[in-house]
């Protein structure tokens, strides 16, 4: 990931509702969720949800797939992992990190 894409991804997450939305999709895993389920879980109006989903899609953090009559949204795990790798690329000046549970060690 380059700096421009990292900034785009981070700006996509820089709103509390979008962060909650993205985290909800991460928890849902590869099955994803429909807008109706997301709106119910987050307690947001459909129009608000639509705006935030579009912002996350623009940032490359969410994908959308049509399944019959429904749209299914999923977290873009590859982009998420690329962002985490970018942020931790030079962690500890290249030495092994001694902190337990370092995010960079997690891969989805």
Phi and psi in radians as a Rosetta constraint file:
Dihedral C 1 N 2 CA 2 C 2 CIRCULARHARMONIC -1.716 0.35
Dihedral N 2 CA 2 C 2 N 3 CIRCULARHARMONIC 3.015 0.35
Dihedral C 2 N 3 CA 3 C 3 CIRCULARHARMONIC -1.038 0.35
Dihedral N 3 CA 3 C 3 N 4 CIRCULARHARMONIC -0.738 0.35
Dihedral C 3 N 4 CA 4 C 4 CIRCULARHARMONIC -1.051 0.35
Dihedral N 4 CA 4 C 4 N 5 CIRCULARHARMONIC -0.787 0.35
Dihedral C 4 N 5 CA 5 C 5 CIRCULARHARMONIC -1.215 0.35
Dihedral N 5 CA 5 C 5 N 6 CIRCULARHARMONIC -0.581 0.35
Dihedral C 5 N 6 CA 6 C 6 CIRCULARHARMONIC -1.129 0.35
Dihedral N 6 CA 6 C 6 N 7 CIRCULARHARMONIC -0.765 0.35
Dihedral C 6 N 7 CA 7 C 7 CIRCULARHARMONIC -1.098 0.35
Dihedral N 7 CA 7 C 7 N 8 CIRCULARHARMONIC -0.734 0.35
Dihedral C 7 N 8 CA 8 C 8 CIRCULARHARMONIC -1.074 0.35
Dihedral N 8 CA 8 C 8 N 9 CIRCULARHARMONIC -0.789 0.35
Dihedral C 8 N 9 CA 9 C 9 CIRCULARHARMONIC -1.139 0.35
Dihedral N 9 CA 9 C 9 N 10 CIRCULARHARMONIC -0.774 0.35
Dihedral C 9 N 10 CA 10 C 10 CIRCULARHARMONIC -1.145 0.35
Dihedral N 10 CA 10 C 10 N 11 CIRCULARHARMONIC -0.640 0.35
Dihedral C 10 N 11 CA 11 C 11 CIRCULARHARMONIC -1.190 0.35
Dihedral N 11 CA 11 C 11 N 12 CIRCULARHARMONIC -0.553 0.35
Dihedral C 11 N 12 CA 12 C 12 CIRCULARHARMONIC -1.135 0.35
Dihedral N 12 CA 12 C 12 N 13 CIRCULARHARMONIC -0.532 0.35
Dihedral C 12 N 13 CA 13 C 13 CIRCULARHARMONIC -1.605 0.35
Dihedral N 13 CA 13 C 13 N 14 CIRCULARHARMONIC -0.017 0.35
Dihedral C 13 N 14 CA 14 C 14 CIRCULARHARMONIC -1.466 0.35
Dihedral N 14 CA 14 C 14 N 15 CIRCULARHARMONIC 0.439 0.35
Dihedral C 14 N 15 CA 15 C 15 CIRCULARHARMONIC -2.305 0.35
Dihedral N 15 CA 15 C 15 N 16 CIRCULARHARMONIC 2.378 0.35
Dihedral C 15 N 16 CA 16 C 16 CIRCULARHARMONIC -0.978 0.35
Dihedral N 16 CA 16 C 16 N 17 CIRCULARHARMONIC -0.738 0.35
Dihedral C 16 N 17 CA 17 C 17 CIRCULARHARMONIC -1.158 0.35
Dihedral N 17 CA 17 C 17 N 18 CIRCULARHARMONIC -0.701 0.35
Dihedral C 17 N 18 CA 18 C 18 CIRCULARHARMONIC -1.202 0.35
Dihedral N 18 CA 18 C 18 N 19 CIRCULARHARMONIC -0.658 0.35
Dihedral C 18 N 19 CA 19 C 19 CIRCULARHARMONIC -1.099 0.35
Dihedral N 19 CA 19 C 19 N 20 CIRCULARHARMONIC -0.794 0.35
Dihedral C 19 N 20 CA 20 C 20 CIRCULARHARMONIC -1.092 0.35
Dihedral N 20 CA 20 C 20 N 21 CIRCULARHARMONIC -0.716 0.35
Dihedral C 20 N 21 CA 21 C 21 CIRCULARHARMONIC -1.082 0.35
Dihedral N 21 CA 21 C 21 N 22 CIRCULARHARMONIC -0.842 0.35
Dihedral C 21 N 22 CA 22 C 22 CIRCULARHARMONIC -1.093 0.35
Dihedral N 22 CA 22 C 22 N 23 CIRCULARHARMONIC -0.784 0.35
Dihedral C 22 N 23 CA 23 C 23 CIRCULARHARMONIC -1.079 0.35
Dihedral N 23 CA 23 C 23 N 24 CIRCULARHARMONIC -0.657 0.35
Dihedral C 23 N 24 CA 24 C 24 CIRCULARHARMONIC -1.093 0.35
Dihedral N 24 CA 24 C 24 N 25 CIRCULARHARMONIC -0.680 0.35
Dihedral C 24 N 25 CA 25 C 25 CIRCULARHARMONIC -1.238 0.35
Dihedral N 25 CA 25 C 25 N 26 CIRCULARHARMONIC -0.597 0.35
Dihedral C 25 N 26 CA 26 C 26 CIRCULARHARMONIC -1.111 0.35
Dihedral N 26 CA 26 C 26 N 27 CIRCULARHARMONIC -0.773 0.35
Dihedral C 26 N 27 CA 27 C 27 CIRCULARHARMONIC -1.094 0.35
Dihedral N 27 CA 27 C 27 N 28 CIRCULARHARMONIC -0.678 0.35
Dihedral C 27 N 28 CA 28 C 28 CIRCULARHARMONIC -1.138 0.35
Dihedral N 28 CA 28 C 28 N 29 CIRCULARHARMONIC -0.460 0.35
Dihedral C 28 N 29 CA 29 C 29 CIRCULARHARMONIC 1.322 0.35
Dihedral N 29 CA 29 C 29 N 30 CIRCULARHARMONIC -2.797 0.35
Dihedral C 29 N 30 CA 30 C 30 CIRCULARHARMONIC -1.168 0.35
Dihedral N 30 CA 30 C 30 N 31 CIRCULARHARMONIC -0.267 0.35
Dihedral C 30 N 31 CA 31 C 31 CIRCULARHARMONIC -1.217 0.35
Dihedral N 31 CA 31 C 31 N 32 CIRCULARHARMONIC -0.544 0.35
Dihedral C 31 N 32 CA 32 C 32 CIRCULARHARMONIC 1.253 0.35
Dihedral N 32 CA 32 C 32 N 33 CIRCULARHARMONIC -3.072 0.35
Dihedral C 32 N 33 CA 33 C 33 CIRCULARHARMONIC -2.474 0.35
Dihedral N 33 CA 33 C 33 N 34 CIRCULARHARMONIC 2.683 0.35
Dihedral C 33 N 34 CA 34 C 34 CIRCULARHARMONIC -1.488 0.35
Dihedral N 34 CA 34 C 34 N 35 CIRCULARHARMONIC 2.790 0.35
Dihedral C 34 N 35 CA 35 C 35 CIRCULARHARMONIC -1.019 0.35
Dihedral N 35 CA 35 C 35 N 36 CIRCULARHARMONIC -0.645 0.35
Dihedral C 35 N 36 CA 36 C 36 CIRCULARHARMONIC -1.065 0.35
Dihedral N 36 CA 36 C 36 N 37 CIRCULARHARMONIC -0.780 0.35
Dihedral C 36 N 37 CA 37 C 37 CIRCULARHARMONIC -1.156 0.35
Dihedral N 37 CA 37 C 37 N 38 CIRCULARHARMONIC -0.756 0.35
Dihedral C 37 N 38 CA 38 C 38 CIRCULARHARMONIC -1.062 0.35
Dihedral N 38 CA 38 C 38 N 39 CIRCULARHARMONIC -0.805 0.35
Dihedral C 38 N 39 CA 39 C 39 CIRCULARHARMONIC -1.065 0.35
Dihedral N 39 CA 39 C 39 N 40 CIRCULARHARMONIC -0.709 0.35
Dihedral C 39 N 40 CA 40 C 40 CIRCULARHARMONIC -1.162 0.35
Dihedral N 40 CA 40 C 40 N 41 CIRCULARHARMONIC -0.798 0.35
Dihedral C 40 N 41 CA 41 C 41 CIRCULARHARMONIC -1.095 0.35
Dihedral N 41 CA 41 C 41 N 42 CIRCULARHARMONIC -0.690 0.35
Dihedral C 41 N 42 CA 42 C 42 CIRCULARHARMONIC -1.605 0.35
Dihedral N 42 CA 42 C 42 N 43 CIRCULARHARMONIC -0.265 0.35
Dihedral C 42 N 43 CA 43 C 43 CIRCULARHARMONIC 1.174 0.35
Dihedral N 43 CA 43 C 43 N 44 CIRCULARHARMONIC 0.718 0.35
Dihedral C 43 N 44 CA 44 C 44 CIRCULARHARMONIC -2.105 0.35
Dihedral N 44 CA 44 C 44 N 45 CIRCULARHARMONIC 2.707 0.35
Dihedral C 44 N 45 CA 45 C 45 CIRCULARHARMONIC -1.213 0.35
Dihedral N 45 CA 45 C 45 N 46 CIRCULARHARMONIC 2.674 0.35
Dihedral C 45 N 46 CA 46 C 46 CIRCULARHARMONIC -1.020 0.35
Dihedral N 46 CA 46 C 46 N 47 CIRCULARHARMONIC -0.709 0.35
Dihedral C 46 N 47 CA 47 C 47 CIRCULARHARMONIC -1.157 0.35
Dihedral N 47 CA 47 C 47 N 48 CIRCULARHARMONIC -0.691 0.35
Dihedral C 47 N 48 CA 48 C 48 CIRCULARHARMONIC -1.135 0.35
Dihedral N 48 CA 48 C 48 N 49 CIRCULARHARMONIC -0.770 0.35
Dihedral C 48 N 49 CA 49 C 49 CIRCULARHARMONIC -1.054 0.35
Dihedral N 49 CA 49 C 49 N 50 CIRCULARHARMONIC -0.776 0.35
Dihedral C 49 N 50 CA 50 C 50 CIRCULARHARMONIC -1.026 0.35
Dihedral N 50 CA 50 C 50 N 51 CIRCULARHARMONIC -0.770 0.35
Dihedral C 50 N 51 CA 51 C 51 CIRCULARHARMONIC -1.041 0.35
Dihedral N 51 CA 51 C 51 N 52 CIRCULARHARMONIC -0.831 0.35
Dihedral C 51 N 52 CA 52 C 52 CIRCULARHARMONIC -1.201 0.35
Dihedral N 52 CA 52 C 52 N 53 CIRCULARHARMONIC -0.643 0.35
Dihedral C 52 N 53 CA 53 C 53 CIRCULARHARMONIC -1.094 0.35
Dihedral N 53 CA 53 C 53 N 54 CIRCULARHARMONIC -0.726 0.35
Dihedral C 53 N 54 CA 54 C 54 CIRCULARHARMONIC -1.089 0.35
Dihedral N 54 CA 54 C 54 N 55 CIRCULARHARMONIC -0.692 0.35
Dihedral C 54 N 55 CA 55 C 55 CIRCULARHARMONIC -1.138 0.35
Dihedral N 55 CA 55 C 55 N 56 CIRCULARHARMONIC -0.720 0.35
Dihedral C 55 N 56 CA 56 C 56 CIRCULARHARMONIC -1.194 0.35
Dihedral N 56 CA 56 C 56 N 57 CIRCULARHARMONIC -0.609 0.35
Dihedral C 56 N 57 CA 57 C 57 CIRCULARHARMONIC -1.176 0.35
Dihedral N 57 CA 57 C 57 N 58 CIRCULARHARMONIC -0.725 0.35
Dihedral C 57 N 58 CA 58 C 58 CIRCULARHARMONIC -1.065 0.35
Dihedral N 58 CA 58 C 58 N 59 CIRCULARHARMONIC -0.592 0.35
Dihedral C 58 N 59 CA 59 C 59 CIRCULARHARMONIC -1.395 0.35
Dihedral N 59 CA 59 C 59 N 60 CIRCULARHARMONIC -0.119 0.35
Dihedral C 59 N 60 CA 60 C 60 CIRCULARHARMONIC 1.400 0.35
Dihedral N 60 CA 60 C 60 N 61 CIRCULARHARMONIC 0.243 0.35
Dihedral C 60 N 61 CA 61 C 61 CIRCULARHARMONIC -1.655 0.35
Dihedral N 61 CA 61 C 61 N 62 CIRCULARHARMONIC -0.201 0.35
Dihedral C 61 N 62 CA 62 C 62 CIRCULARHARMONIC -2.386 0.35
Dihedral N 62 CA 62 C 62 N 63 CIRCULARHARMONIC 2.499 0.35
Dihedral C 62 N 63 CA 63 C 63 CIRCULARHARMONIC -2.004 0.35
Dihedral N 63 CA 63 C 63 N 64 CIRCULARHARMONIC 2.798 0.35
Dihedral C 63 N 64 CA 64 C 64 CIRCULARHARMONIC -2.278 0.35
Dihedral N 64 CA 64 C 64 N 65 CIRCULARHARMONIC 2.389 0.35
Dihedral C 64 N 65 CA 65 C 65 CIRCULARHARMONIC -2.414 0.35
Dihedral N 65 CA 65 C 65 N 66 CIRCULARHARMONIC 2.380 0.35
Dihedral C 65 N 66 CA 66 C 66 CIRCULARHARMONIC -1.522 0.35
Dihedral N 66 CA 66 C 66 N 67 CIRCULARHARMONIC 2.223 0.35
Dihedral C 66 N 67 CA 67 C 67 CIRCULARHARMONIC -2.176 0.35
Dihedral N 67 CA 67 C 67 N 68 CIRCULARHARMONIC 1.773 0.35
Dihedral C 67 N 68 CA 68 C 68 CIRCULARHARMONIC 1.044 0.35
Dihedral N 68 CA 68 C 68 N 69 CIRCULARHARMONIC -2.045 0.35
Dihedral C 68 N 69 CA 69 C 69 CIRCULARHARMONIC -1.569 0.35
Dihedral N 69 CA 69 C 69 N 70 CIRCULARHARMONIC -0.158 0.35
Dihedral C 69 N 70 CA 70 C 70 CIRCULARHARMONIC -1.830 0.35
Dihedral N 70 CA 70 C 70 N 71 CIRCULARHARMONIC 2.624 0.35
Dihedral C 70 N 71 CA 71 C 71 CIRCULARHARMONIC -1.719 0.35
Dihedral N 71 CA 71 C 71 N 72 CIRCULARHARMONIC 2.392 0.35
Dihedral C 71 N 72 CA 72 C 72 CIRCULARHARMONIC -2.076 0.35
Dihedral N 72 CA 72 C 72 N 73 CIRCULARHARMONIC 2.236 0.35
Dihedral C 72 N 73 CA 73 C 73 CIRCULARHARMONIC -1.854 0.35
Dihedral N 73 CA 73 C 73 N 74 CIRCULARHARMONIC 2.454 0.35
Dihedral C 73 N 74 CA 74 C 74 CIRCULARHARMONIC -2.360 0.35
Dihedral N 74 CA 74 C 74 N 75 CIRCULARHARMONIC 2.607 0.35
Dihedral C 74 N 75 CA 75 C 75 CIRCULARHARMONIC -1.189 0.35
Dihedral N 75 CA 75 C 75 N 76 CIRCULARHARMONIC 2.435 0.35
Dihedral C 75 N 76 CA 76 C 76 CIRCULARHARMONIC -1.521 0.35
Dihedral N 76 CA 76 C 76 N 77 CIRCULARHARMONIC 1.550 0.35
Dihedral C 76 N 77 CA 77 C 77 CIRCULARHARMONIC -1.076 0.35
Dihedral N 77 CA 77 C 77 N 78 CIRCULARHARMONIC -0.603 0.35
Dihedral C 77 N 78 CA 78 C 78 CIRCULARHARMONIC -1.107 0.35
Dihedral N 78 CA 78 C 78 N 79 CIRCULARHARMONIC -0.753 0.35
Dihedral C 78 N 79 CA 79 C 79 CIRCULARHARMONIC -1.157 0.35
Dihedral N 79 CA 79 C 79 N 80 CIRCULARHARMONIC -0.735 0.35
Dihedral C 79 N 80 CA 80 C 80 CIRCULARHARMONIC -1.022 0.35
Dihedral N 80 CA 80 C 80 N 81 CIRCULARHARMONIC -0.815 0.35
Dihedral C 80 N 81 CA 81 C 81 CIRCULARHARMONIC -1.155 0.35
Dihedral N 81 CA 81 C 81 N 82 CIRCULARHARMONIC -0.654 0.35
Dihedral C 81 N 82 CA 82 C 82 CIRCULARHARMONIC -1.106 0.35
Dihedral N 82 CA 82 C 82 N 83 CIRCULARHARMONIC -0.711 0.35
Dihedral C 82 N 83 CA 83 C 83 CIRCULARHARMONIC -1.122 0.35
Dihedral N 83 CA 83 C 83 N 84 CIRCULARHARMONIC -0.783 0.35
Dihedral C 83 N 84 CA 84 C 84 CIRCULARHARMONIC -1.086 0.35
Dihedral N 84 CA 84 C 84 N 85 CIRCULARHARMONIC -0.712 0.35
Dihedral C 84 N 85 CA 85 C 85 CIRCULARHARMONIC -1.133 0.35
Dihedral N 85 CA 85 C 85 N 86 CIRCULARHARMONIC -0.709 0.35
Dihedral C 85 N 86 CA 86 C 86 CIRCULARHARMONIC -1.077 0.35
Dihedral N 86 CA 86 C 86 N 87 CIRCULARHARMONIC -0.773 0.35
Dihedral C 86 N 87 CA 87 C 87 CIRCULARHARMONIC -1.196 0.35
Dihedral N 87 CA 87 C 87 N 88 CIRCULARHARMONIC -0.479 0.35
Dihedral C 87 N 88 CA 88 C 88 CIRCULARHARMONIC -1.918 0.35
Dihedral N 88 CA 88 C 88 N 89 CIRCULARHARMONIC 0.160 0.35
Dihedral C 88 N 89 CA 89 C 89 CIRCULARHARMONIC -0.938 0.35
Dihedral N 89 CA 89 C 89 N 90 CIRCULARHARMONIC -0.734 0.35
Dihedral C 89 N 90 CA 90 C 90 CIRCULARHARMONIC -1.943 0.35
Dihedral N 90 CA 90 C 90 N 91 CIRCULARHARMONIC 0.530 0.35
Dihedral C 90 N 91 CA 91 C 91 CIRCULARHARMONIC -1.012 0.35
Dihedral N 91 CA 91 C 91 N 92 CIRCULARHARMONIC 2.378 0.35
Dihedral C 91 N 92 CA 92 C 92 CIRCULARHARMONIC 0.991 0.35
Dihedral N 92 CA 92 C 92 N 93 CIRCULARHARMONIC 0.545 0.35
Dihedral C 92 N 93 CA 93 C 93 CIRCULARHARMONIC 0.936 0.35
Dihedral N 93 CA 93 C 93 N 94 CIRCULARHARMONIC 0.629 0.35
Dihedral C 93 N 94 CA 94 C 94 CIRCULARHARMONIC 1.515 0.35
Dihedral N 94 CA 94 C 94 N 95 CIRCULARHARMONIC -0.158 0.35
Dihedral C 94 N 95 CA 95 C 95 CIRCULARHARMONIC -1.423 0.35
Dihedral N 95 CA 95 C 95 N 96 CIRCULARHARMONIC 2.822 0.35
Dihedral C 95 N 96 CA 96 C 96 CIRCULARHARMONIC -1.096 0.35
Dihedral N 96 CA 96 C 96 N 97 CIRCULARHARMONIC 2.336 0.35
Dihedral C 96 N 97 CA 97 C 97 CIRCULARHARMONIC -1.325 0.35
Dihedral N 97 CA 97 C 97 N 98 CIRCULARHARMONIC 2.424 0.35
Dihedral C 97 N 98 CA 98 C 98 CIRCULARHARMONIC -1.701 0.35
Dihedral N 98 CA 98 C 98 N 99 CIRCULARHARMONIC -0.135 0.35
Dihedral C 98 N 99 CA 99 C 99 CIRCULARHARMONIC -1.289 0.35
Dihedral N 99 CA 99 C 99 N 100 CIRCULARHARMONIC 2.277 0.35
Dihedral C 99 N 100 CA 100 C 100 CIRCULARHARMONIC -1.344 0.35
Dihedral N 100 CA 100 C 100 N 101 CIRCULARHARMONIC 2.594 0.35
Dihedral C 100 N 101 CA 101 C 101 CIRCULARHARMONIC 1.264 0.35
Dihedral N 101 CA 101 C 101 N 102 CIRCULARHARMONIC 0.539 0.35
Dihedral C 101 N 102 CA 102 C 102 CIRCULARHARMONIC -1.095 0.35
Dihedral N 102 CA 102 C 102 N 103 CIRCULARHARMONIC 2.276 0.35
Dihedral C 102 N 103 CA 103 C 103 CIRCULARHARMONIC -0.978 0.35
Dihedral N 103 CA 103 C 103 N 104 CIRCULARHARMONIC -0.654 0.35
Dihedral C 103 N 104 CA 104 C 104 CIRCULARHARMONIC -1.043 0.35
Dihedral N 104 CA 104 C 104 N 105 CIRCULARHARMONIC -0.379 0.35
Dihedral C 104 N 105 CA 105 C 105 CIRCULARHARMONIC -1.385 0.35
Dihedral N 105 CA 105 C 105 N 106 CIRCULARHARMONIC -0.266 0.35
Dihedral C 105 N 106 CA 106 C 106 CIRCULARHARMONIC -1.503 0.35
Dihedral N 106 CA 106 C 106 N 107 CIRCULARHARMONIC 2.364 0.35
Dihedral C 106 N 107 CA 107 C 107 CIRCULARHARMONIC -2.372 0.35
Dihedral N 107 CA 107 C 107 N 108 CIRCULARHARMONIC 2.305 0.35
